[in-house]
Amino acid sequence: MINKDTTYHFVGIKGSGMSALALILHGEGYQVQGSDIGKYFFTQQELENQNITMLEFDADNIKAGQTIIAGNAFGDDHVELVRAQELGLPIHRYHDFIGDLITQYTSIAVTGSHGKTSTTGLLSHTLKNLAPLSYLIGDGTGFGDESSSYFALEACEYRRHFLAYKPDYAIITNIDFDHPDYYRSIEDVFHAFQTFALQAKKAIVACGEDEYLATLEADVPVYYYGFNPKFDAYAKAIERTIDGSDFDVIIKGELFGRFHLPAYGEHNILNALSIIMVLYLEGFKAEDIAEHLATFGGVKRRFSVKQVHDLTLIDDYAHHPSEIRATIDAAKQKYPNRDVIAIFQPHTFSRTVALLNEFAESLNLADEVYLVDIFNSAREAKGEVTIQDLANLIKDDVEIISSEHLSPLMKYQDAVILFMGAGDIDQIARQFEASYAQLTPNKL
């Protein structure tokens, strides 16, 4: 399917998955270009670094001899796709193309309602130091190696897109009710993951702590991980400190090794266990896995820490109650003697109204809470729920802030300010960082 005599043109190249795939093909020696809107997105930085041509959408971008890879956000009526059809060019949807691509490798697909990006990032960082690897992470990170024998990828369950993949190994971190604009119920979500599990070709590595995954059916071995000795792999002798987490890993009743993870929260220990189990199955040594696990620096917008004067600013993609709880837990582990101030922007009206009470419960774990208005995504421009409905359920008086109203945050000293959400709250975080950095110490 992959052809070095064609130019791969990406329609929507700035999408997080699309930009990552473009970087992979470029790294593996293929001709790559793409188009998108003119607005700047953080995903384009590495594309620019690699001198990958980016154009603004225009039917004239489409030429004979190209192969088109279309982002899932764009319909068949998009001007570039219409021109491609007129020219009779091959058109592949993003997820279908990846499904064909990974058949050339020993593939490891990471999926789950939460933790996909962090787990794929940790897997990619560790495995690339052990064997030739190409990888695709949902934060827009992609890397291609022409000598790759392994392919690691984040497999998103939204609209069942991950059913285009038939990986050798499937890591499944958890199952939770999310994407209520598409899934009807938790049972509907489970059915999608169950279908995906039946497509794994070698093994499934699943979190035993998850009640839904405990009932998973598969045609290949299922290896469970967690904190209970009944699982195939479990962590014990856990030490959680301000430097991260240290733990022993027992696999099939025997000590495999002791590991240090420079990340925070119990959820990251679970993520690490899934990776250790897969690499164990592939025959890698504990000491080699431990060496590279210990140097993991994180992924984009997942517990990204900056220090500005006396404030610690953390930017995180958490946009579901379970993720908010995990992120606050991680912050309290790393900064046990400081106040954690949560600033949260809900993402989509459907998710907000479906999980309204759960959002309030998770945010109440922070010492103080501020809210940003619900992000209007391309898929949902309006809804019945308001940000005040969420504010009314949180324990204390909650102030609504915005990029034009950041002054309430200026009063904090020696605190941890936690910006969470999947919308554009990272821009608010950067704006606050710039404003606070301009303050001189005698004004703090």
Backbone hydrogen bonds, N-H to C=O, Kabsch-Sander energy under -0.5 kcal/mol:
donor,donor_aa,acceptor,acceptor_aa,energy
6,T,3,N,-0.9
7,T,65,G,-1.0
8,Y,6,T,-0.5
8,Y,31,Q,-3.0
9,H,7,T,-0.7
9,H,67,T,-2.7
10,F,8,Y,-0.6
10,F,33,Q,-2.1
11,V,9,H,-0.6
11,V,69,I,-2.6
12,G,10,F,-1.0
12,G,35,S,-2.4
13,I,10,F,-0.7
13,I,35,S,-2.1
15,G,12,G,-1.6
19,S,15,G,-3.3
20,A,16,S,-1.4
21,L,17,G,-2.4
22,A,18,M,-2.5
23,L,19,S,-2.0
24,I,20,A,-1.8
25,L,21,L,-2.5
26,H,22,A,-2.4
27,G,23,L,-2.4
28,E,24,I,-1.7
29,G,26,H,-1.6
30,Y,25,L,-2.6
31,Q,6,T,-0.6
33,Q,8,Y,-2.4
34,G,53,T,-1.7
35,S,10,F,-2.7
36,D,55,L,-2.1
44,Q,41,F,-2.1
45,Q,42,F,-1.3
47,L,43,T,-0.6
48,E,44,Q,-2.4
49,N,45,Q,-2.2
50,Q,46,E,-1.8
51,N,48,E,-1.7
52,I,47,L,-2.6
53,T,32,V,-0.6
53,T,51,N,-0.5
55,L,34,G,-2.5
57,F,36,D,-1.3
61,N,58,D,-2.1
62,I,59,A,-1.6
63,K,61,N,-0.5
66,Q,63,K,-1.4
67,T,7,T,-2.6
68,I,90,P,-2.8
69,I,9,H,-2.7
70,A,68,I,-0.5
70,A,92,H,-2.8
71,G,11,V,-2.3
74,F,71,G,-1.6
78,H,75,G,-1.8
82,V,78,H,-2.7
83,R,79,V,-2.0
84,A,80,E,-2.2
85,Q,81,L,-2.1
86,E,82,V,-2.1
87,L,83,R,-2.0
88,G,85,Q,-0.9
89,L,84,A,-2.6
92,H,68,I,-2.9
94,Y,70,A,-2.2
97,F,93,R,-2.6
98,I,94,Y,-2.0
99,G,95,H,-2.1
100,D,96,D,-1.6
101,L,97,F,-2.5
102,I,98,I,-2.5
103,T,100,D,-1.0
104,Q,101,L,-1.7
105,Y,102,I,-1.7
106,T,149,S,-2.4
107,S,105,Y,-0.9
108,I,151,F,-2.7
109,A,169,Y,-2.7
110,V,153,L,-2.9
111,T,109,A,-0.6
111,T,171,I,-3.2
113,S,174,N,-1.6
119,T,115,G,-2.3
120,T,116,K,-2.8
121,G,117,T,-2.6
122,L,118,S,-2.3
123,L,119,T,-2.8
124,S,120,T,-2.7
125,H,121,G,-2.5
126,T,122,L,-2.0
127,L,123,L,-3.0
128,K,124,S,-2.2
129,N,126,T,-0.8
130,L,127,L,-2.0
131,A,127,L,-2.1
134,S,150,Y,-2.1
135,Y,143,F,-2.1
136,L,152,A,-2.3
137,I,141,T,-3.0
140,G,137,I,-1.5
143,F,135,Y,-2.2
146,E,27,G,-0.5
148,S,145,D,-2.2
149,S,132,P,-1.8
150,Y,132,P,-1.6
151,F,106,T,-2.0
152,A,134,S,-2.1
153,L,108,I,-2.2
154,E,136,L,-1.5
155,A,110,V,-3.1
155,A,153,L,-0.5
156,C,154,E,-0.6
160,R,157,E,-2.5
161,H,158,Y,-2.0
162,F,156,C,-1.0
163,L,160,R,-1.7
164,A,161,H,-1.8
165,Y,162,F,-1.8
168,D,107,S,-0.6
169,Y,107,S,-2.4
170,A,203,A,-1.7
171,I,109,A,-2.9
172,I,170,A,-0.6
172,I,205,V,-2.5
173,T,111,T,-2.3
173,T,171,I,-0.5
178,D,176,D,-0.7
182,Y,179,H,-2.3
183,Y,179,H,-2.6
189,V,185,S,-1.9
190,F,186,I,-2.7
191,H,187,E,-2.2
192,A,188,D,-1.6
193,F,189,V,-2.0
194,Q,190,F,-2.9
195,T,191,H,-2.2
196,F,192,A,-2.2
197,A,193,F,-2.6
198,L,194,Q,-1.4
199,Q,196,F,-1.9
200,A,197,A,-1.3
201,K,167,P,-2.3
202,K,168,D,-3.0
203,A,168,D,-1.7
204,I,221,P,-2.5
205,V,170,A,-2.8
206,A,204,I,-0.6
206,A,223,Y,-2.3
207,C,172,I,-1.7
208,G,206,A,-0.6
208,G,225,Y,-3.0
209,E,225,Y,-0.6
210,D,207,C,-1.3
211,E,209,E,-0.5
214,A,210,D,-1.4
215,T,212,Y,-1.6
216,L,213,L,-1.7
223,Y,204,I,-3.2
223,Y,221,P,-0.5
224,Y,222,V,-0.5
225,Y,206,A,-1.8
226,G,233,A,-1.4
231,F,228,N,-2.3
232,D,224,Y,-0.7
233,A,224,Y,-1.9
234,Y,250,I,-2.1
235,A,226,G,-1.9
236,K,248,D,-1.8
239,E,246,D,-2.8
241,T,239,E,-0.6
241,T,244,G,-3.0
244,G,241,T,-1.3
245,S,261,L,-2.6
246,D,239,E,-2.4
247,F,259,F,-2.1
248,D,236,K,-2.8
249,V,257,G,-2.6
250,I,234,Y,-2.7
250,I,248,D,-0.5
251,I,249,V,-0.5
251,I,254,E,-2.7
252,K,232,D,-2.9
254,E,251,I,-1.7
256,F,249,V,-3.2
257,G,249,V,-1.1
259,F,247,F,-2.9
261,L,245,S,-3.1
263,A,261,L,-1.8
268,N,265,G,-0.9
269,I,265,G,-0.9
270,L,266,E,-2.0
271,N,267,H,-2.1
272,A,268,N,-2.2
273,L,269,I,-2.2
274,S,270,L,-1.9
275,I,271,N,-1.5
276,I,272,A,-2.7
277,M,273,L,-2.3
278,V,274,S,-1.9
279,L,275,I,-2.6
280,Y,276,I,-2.1
281,L,277,M,-2.2
282,E,278,V,-1.5
283,G,280,Y,-1.6
284,F,279,L,-2.5
289,I,285,K,-2.3
290,A,286,A,-2.9
291,E,287,E,-1.8
292,H,288,D,-1.3
293,L,289,I,-2.4
294,A,290,A,-1.7
295,T,292,H,-1.2
296,F,293,L,-1.3
302,R,299,V,-1.5
304,S,315,D,-2.5
305,V,303,F,-0.6
306,K,313,L,-2.6
308,V,306,K,-0.5
308,V,311,L,-2.6
311,L,308,V,-2.5
312,T,415,A,-2.3
313,L,306,K,-3.2
313,L,311,L,-0.6
314,I,417,I,-2.8
315,D,304,S,-2.4
316,D,419,F,-2.5
317,Y,301,R,-2.1
323,E,320,H,-0.6
324,I,320,H,-2.4
325,R,321,P,-2.4
326,A,322,S,-1.9
327,T,323,E,-2.4
328,I,324,I,-2.5
329,D,325,R,-2.3
330,A,326,A,-2.2
331,A,327,T,-2.2
332,K,328,I,-2.3
333,Q,329,D,-1.7
334,K,330,A,-2.3
335,Y,331,A,-2.5
338,R,335,Y,-1.4
341,I,339,D,-0.6
341,I,416,V,-3.4
342,A,340,V,-0.6
342,A,368,E,-2.8
343,I,418,L,-3.3
344,F,370,Y,-2.1
345,Q,420,M,-2.1
348,T,346,P,-0.5
348,T,375,F,-1.1
352,T,348,T,-1.6
353,V,349,F,-2.6
354,A,350,S,-1.9
355,L,351,R,-1.7
356,L,353,V,-0.7
359,F,355,L,-2.6
360,A,356,L,-1.9
361,E,357,N,-2.3
362,S,358,E,-2.2
363,L,359,F,-2.5
364,N,360,A,-1.8
365,L,362,S,-1.4
366,A,363,L,-1.9
367,D,340,V,-2.0
368,E,340,V,-1.2
370,Y,342,A,-2.8
371,L,399,E,-2.1
372,V,344,F,-2.4
373,D,401,I,-0.6
375,F,346,P,-2.7
377,S,375,F,-1.1
377,S,380,E,-0.8
380,E,377,S,-0.5
389,D,386,T,-0.6
390,L,386,T,-0.9
391,A,387,I,-2.2
392,N,388,Q,-2.3
393,L,390,L,-1.5
394,I,390,L,-0.5
394,I,391,A,-1.2
399,E,369,V,-0.6
401,I,371,L,-2.9
401,I,399,E,-0.6
402,S,405,H,-1.1
405,H,402,S,-1.4
409,L,406,L,-1.7
410,M,406,L,-0.5
410,M,407,S,-1.4
411,K,408,P,-0.7
412,Y,409,L,-1.2
416,V,339,D,-2.8
417,I,312,T,-2.9
417,I,415,A,-0.6
418,L,341,I,-3.5
418,L,416,V,-0.7
419,F,314,I,-3.2
419,F,417,I,-0.7
420,M,343,I,-2.9
420,M,418,L,-0.6
421,G,316,D,-1.4
427,Q,424,D,-1.4
428,I,424,D,-1.0
429,A,425,I,-2.4
430,R,426,D,-2.1
431,Q,427,Q,-2.1
432,F,428,I,-2.7
433,E,429,A,-2.5
434,A,430,R,-2.3
435,S,431,Q,-2.2
436,Y,432,F,-3.1
437,A,433,E,-2.3
438,Q,434,A,-1.0
439,L,436,Y,-1.1
443,K,440,T,-2.6
444,L,440,T,-0.6
444,L,441,P,-1.0
